[in-house]
Amino acid sequence: MLNAKKALSSFSVDNIQKAKDFYGKTLGLEVSGGPEGTLVLSDAKTLIYPKPNHQPATFTVLNFPVDNVEKAVDELTQRGVKFEIYNEPYLKTDARGISHGNGPTIAWFKDPAGNILSVLEAA
């Protein structure tokens, strides 16, 4: 039947080379080539596939648990990552893009294709 240990997530991008550079070089993740022009984020069990009519997700497609969100934001900002600033009635972040006190400490950013990612403080 189904085996959750072998499950993987997937999402599309509009430019596979930009995705490879962003996930591999900017974020420093292990990226390998997958079948038929896809990318695999090995440790995250995630498949990234090219899609010509890609539309970015309006929700978080991938969360990266970290020990300290503020430190992760500092390090990723130095690598050129821009964090999202939210000032909505239901969602507020500080000037650095970090949400405190309304759920887990979390900060969102986008990949070059506009998909939403986050660093999420692991308890």
Number of C-alpha atoms within 10 A of each C-alpha: 3 6 6 7 7 7 9 13 12 14 16 21 24 18 15 19 13 14 22 21 15 19 18 15 13 17 15 12 16 14 22 13 13 13 9 8 11 16 22 20 21 13 9 15 13 17 20 21 22 18 13 10 9 16 13 18 15 9 9 13 15 17 16 15 15 16 12 15 22 18 11 18 23 12 13 18 14 11 14 11 18 16 20 17 18 17 11 8 6 7 11 16 20 13 12 15 20 22 21 14 8 11 7 13 18 25 27 22 20 17 18 18 17 15 20 19 19 22 23 21 18 13 9
